[in-house]
């Protein structure tokens, strides 16, 4: 094995241990069903908002704190800076329209119609949709910081770019188990493409824009379809 590709160190160990621990915590204590069963069963979007904020905190803020204060990494080391502005602009201008088209096509899928929007009352009561979609963005910030920032950028020194893309794709796919089959398989391709784009741009933010755009427009097309 090329020693230039595999360089185990404390940073790699911490990241690889944190990933299964925190994804387990997120799945059991950050999900909407935990909120409904253990915190409040009051009608409304509370379970979904709890889920979105849990993603931001557990997958986004906590890893950033660990990376910054525990591993002495800067935000740019995790792809949280502006990166290559020209590449980011190009990918954003291309990626968002592509995501809108994919969202429109996805919204025709009956299994996705049965899954989204996560707050089902939006299908009959559209007031508050804009606020809902803004808070939904917090979920995608947490997701991208975790998989494309903390994992991808954090592991590339030890495993190289290609293997780091593959490594972060594995848990990001498995976290979709329980979702419609089409979404699970699409998550594999998304993990590969989004990982590649993040590295090319040296930033997670173009990927965040595309990912949030896809999720938001799937909801919009289903609600208004």
Secondary structure, 3 states (H helix, E strand, C coil): CCCCCCCCCHHHHHHHHHHHHHHHHHHHHCCHHHHHHHHCCCCCCHHHHHHHHHHHHHHHHHHHHHHHHHCCCCHHHHCCCCCCHHHHHHHHHHHHHHHHHHHHHHCCCHHHHHHCCCCHHHHCCCCCHHHHHHHHHHHHHHHHHHHHHHHHHHHHHHHHHHHHHHHHHHHHHHCCCCCCHHHHHHHHHHHHHHHHHHHHHCCCHHHHHHHHHHHHHHHHHHHHC
